[in-house]
Amino acid sequence: MNSISSYLSKRLSAFALGGALIMASTALAVMPKPAPKTEPQTTLVSLALDERPVTRDGVGRASFAPVIKKVSPGVVKVFTTIRAQKTGISGGSDMNDQLRRFFGDQFQGRMPRGNSGAPRQEGVGSGVIATKDGYILTNNHVVDGADEVKVALQDGREFTAKVIGRDPKSDVAVIKIDATDLPIVPMADSDKVEVGDIVLAIGNPFGIGQTVTTGIVSAKGRGNMGLDYEDFLQTDAAINPGNSGGALVDADGRLIGINTAILSHSGGNQGIGFAIPVNLARDEMQSLIKDGHVTRGYMGVMIQDLTPALAKEFKLKDSTGALIGDVTPKGPADKAGLKSGDLLVEFNGKKVTDSRHLKLEVARTQPGETVPVKILRDGTSKTLEVTVKTLPGTESLAKNDKASDDTGTLNGVGVTDLDEQARQQLKAPETINGAVVTEVKPDSAAAEAGLKPGDIIQEINRKPVKSAEEAVRLTENPSDKTTLLRVWREGGSHFMVVDESKAG
């Protein structure tokens, strides 16, 4: 496992091309070079799936008590502790003001009794047990920045949890407790959910204890919540702060979503709640368990929604599909023959409704897979084959606990290639080569040494760096835990030493 994370893109706008919304255009990323074909990921955990369609016979149900008795043991309370910072608690490095407004985090900000040290912030959320051996789905914003995560089961047992991986771009996280034969919540096929289906929301609102509310699916495919990858189920089942990470189940007690957000002027429930569909959460869970980050597909196109005015100008009958504004030279789409002005109407056999939908489908496609895409060009329908590559900027944050087999250096550092757009953003001369730092974890040795996002690593232990991939290779299997870096920043180069022998 590599400690330095290749192709991590997060803070700098020049590198956030996997989901930045600019002038009504959605970028599916700009990749400097194709990624090598990879084998399909293997499933590391066995998940209980029940994909039968829910009964829709119109017959009312007198009580959901049998469903709740079956499901509620698999929904847990998640406690987090965060050390207070000098600048005050911000809810974690990845939760911006917009997410705070939607999610309503439950930090209490109180001093623990008998502790004369720095005050702590304590948070409360929810989680769903996905496997009998302790893998739990929750939200990224529930555990983001936490120094300690604890889980309380319905039977009263409490465990210290390990953060396996988290994905800020979709707000999914996976934690693990050391236990066996746990109660689980079986998963349904969220693609089969229909507006009007009865749903139950189970979680820990306001930290008062497990609570169940009921409602219906109000809408599907909601977005604009401030995340890069969104496909929310909307429900009027009461969801409040503290429900985050809890279960949204159907009338048969099968998991269809992870409760995530509320739209509220008061901070409490107003009948508009959102849940991550379990199909999306399940895919990301497998990737987080396998790699510690989510690997996403990439086409290399700039796309936008098709408005009625654009449809008229392009002589199209309706406004569905994603209009291609630009194609990255030598990228997957360019090699497949896609051009600016093409309207992409089907991707891998699925109808494309808009640019957000296309972005999700591309991201969920396994890098290396070749898929058919149907386009309209000058009124003529064409089907092309695109070999999807790995999205630069794929998250690699996330492992709060250092793995015992980690033999690399520069823990908590993320890098990406120095492409032309990054070069312009950083005002780096053409003579400068290296890998751009996109993330430095605050508690890492690299941060203590002074490494910052936006730095360009030119050398590692006096060996030149020309790409992110090379930076990763140069941190593998070091002779010791001291790394000499030559870094370019703000017009000049300087050296720094990152000493991880004293880490922790």
Phi, psi and omega in degrees: 000135181270138180279320177279134189263117181281142175062035176272124180232128186209299190274314190282132184297331180295338185250356182271047186276355178284346182199017181285136179259110184230120179050049178064013177252143177244123182271136174261021172095155175242122186246126183291335180202149182295144176276149178296150179296133182246155177284150177303144181291147176266147179282123184269338181234148178266117183254141179280112182247136174226095189261017176292145178294146180290150179291128180231062183263000177080359180279129180289159179243130183289328183204145175258012183305316179298324179293315182296320179299325181284322190268320191302327177298339181271001177253128189242162173265135181245121177253136177233149175234131180233129176292136180292141178259164180298327182272000181094158181286133178249006180087010179108153187295336186260353184260103181277180184300325181294317178295322178300319181297321180283317192272334178058063184298155190255037181288130185264332175064051181238151180279124177296144179296142175076009181247114182267003180276201181294144179296155179243155172253134182243132181238156181228133176214201182225170178203165181234124179288123183258334180225154182294338181264015165108009175281132186233131175272138174207191177265149174301318185290347176286321186249356182301126177079002184287136174275336179213136178234128177236151181235132176246125178273165180296332181278005176099347180290145177235142181226149167276129185256151175254133177281111181282319180185155178213152184230098181299334185288339178237354181067033175255141174218154177235129174239165185222135173244153182272089181204164180228163176053045181276154174288137182240165174251113180296150185257138175264181174265104185292343176293338182270357179293141179238150175300129183105346177295140176287137179224157176237133177254125182237128180187202187233067184295133178056016178072016184277348183126167185300131184225143179241132174232161182229156179186207177230168170285117183273330181193164176235158174069032179283149178220203177062033176263002178099004177258162180283326182234109187226138174204049193295146162274133177258140181219154174261005171298136186299120176235130183230167175308132185104338174286343183307129180091354180279183188263137164249115185242157178274183185293346177263004177081025179255141183291125175243346180195162175252114182301131191228314191220158171230147173254111191207140173273338184260345185095350178247182184295133173230023176082012178230096180240159184228142179227141175287125179302140187294332178299318178292314180297323181294316178300315183290327177300314180299319180291320179295321179291320183286314190243347185082357177210168180263123177268126184240152178280164187211137177252327182087048176225151171259124187234163177209160177291153180265107178279163176304323179294318178293320179301321179294316181295325179269006177058048180251151187282326180224183186248027177262152181114178180237124182272129180274117179269328181206154180234129180292124179304133177066012176278177182304315181294319179298316179294333180278347179102008178288147184226160174300135182098347175291144173255116182271116186250340176219140176229119179054042176084358180251139179293136179265118181273322181200181184294324180295320179296317178297317180301318178296315182295320178295316181299326183276356180278135182293124176307136183099345181278138177260124185232151176280141173231135180255130181233161169246124181228116181054039177082358182250135179276134178226148173242123181241163179249124181243129174266109185289138178249181181278132180289121173293139185100001177302132187296140174224027179292211138096334182275104179288330180259129181286131181287146184290338181263014181281110183249008181268183178235182184058050176300137177080012180251134175244144181223160173219167180292150176274089178270181185294323180293319177295321180299317179293319180299319183270355181057044180270130179298159179297339181283348182269127175236158178152197179241135183275131176281124180248347181205135173225114181295135186302328184265014183271161176295328179296320178294320178297327179284345177109005178291138184225154171302137184099344173293149176248114179281113181269324181219147171235116183053045176068013176252132185294146178246127180245348182204167176296321180299320180291324177298319177298313182300322183285349177260359182277139174048057181285161178286331174209182185264016177254126184239127176266122180245141166250121190235137174261131179208127171051048172095358180207162180253147175208165181258151172212155180246126176255112184253104181263006177291339180256010182298137179083000000 
